Amino acid sequence: SFPGVDGIIDPQSATDYIKSIPVPVYTSMLVDSQCKRPMERDVILKNPIALAEKHGVDVPHMRALYALTTMIEEGYTK
């Protein structure tokens, strides 16, 4: 049973499902960072930022995350 696939779509059910998995689940960017690999910053953050700009939506938190992940990645790719 997987939330969304089996008709379970509410956030609490999805959270409960993730918590029920016996092994930890990490975001792809966290795993990439821990393994010192390039993160998918453009796809996950930069492209949505550009789309928001196009539509006049301010996304300061996403901009901050993009700047921070850029600094983190530059720190281990030098």
C-alpha positions in Angstrom: 0.0 0.0 0.0 1.4 3.4 -1.0 -0.3 6.8 -0.4 -1.8 8.2 -3.6 -1.5 5.0 -5.5 -4.0 3.1 -3.3 -6.3 6.0 -2.9 -4.7 7.4 0.3 -4.0 11.0 -0.5 -4.3 13.0 2.7 -1.1 14.4 4.3 -1.4 12.6 7.6 -1.8 9.2 5.8 1.3 9.9 3.7 3.2 10.9 6.9 2.1 7.8 8.7 3.1 5.7 5.7 6.6 7.2 5.7 7.0 6.7 9.4 6.0 3.0 9.1 8.8 2.2 6.7 11.5 0.3 8.7 14.5 2.1 7.0 14.9 5.9 7.1 13.8 7.8 4.0 15.9 10.8 2.9 15.5 13.4 0.2 17.6 13.0 -2.9 19.4 16.3 -2.3 20.4 15.2 1.2 21.7 11.9 -0.1 23.6 13.7 -2.9 25.1 16.1 -0.4 26.1 13.3 2.0 27.8 11.4 -0.8 29.4 14.6 -2.1 27.6 14.4 -5.5 26.1 17.3 -7.4 22.6 18.1 -6.2 19.7 18.6 -8.6 19.5 22.3 -7.5 18.3 23.6 -10.9 15.5 21.1 -11.3 14.3 21.2 -7.7 14.9 24.9 -6.9 16.1 27.1 -9.7 13.5 26.1 -12.3 10.6 26.7 -9.9 12.2 30.1 -8.9 12.3 31.1 -12.5 8.7 30.1 -13.1 7.6 32.0 -10.0 9.5 35.1 -11.3 7.7 34.7 -14.6 4.4 34.9 -12.9 5.3 37.6 -10.4 5.4 35.4 -7.4 8.0 36.1 -4.7 9.7 33.0 -3.3 12.3 34.2 -0.8 12.6 30.9 1.0 13.3 29.0 -2.2 15.9 31.6 -3.1 17.5 31.2 0.3 17.5 27.4 -0.1 19.0 27.7 -3.6 21.8 30.0 -2.3 22.5 27.7 0.7 22.6 24.5 -1.4 24.9 26.2 -3.9 27.3 27.2 -1.1 27.2 23.6 0.3 27.9 22.0 -3.0 30.6 24.4 -3.9 32.3 23.6 -0.6 32.7 19.9 -1.4 33.2 20.1 -5.2 36.4 22.3 -5.0 
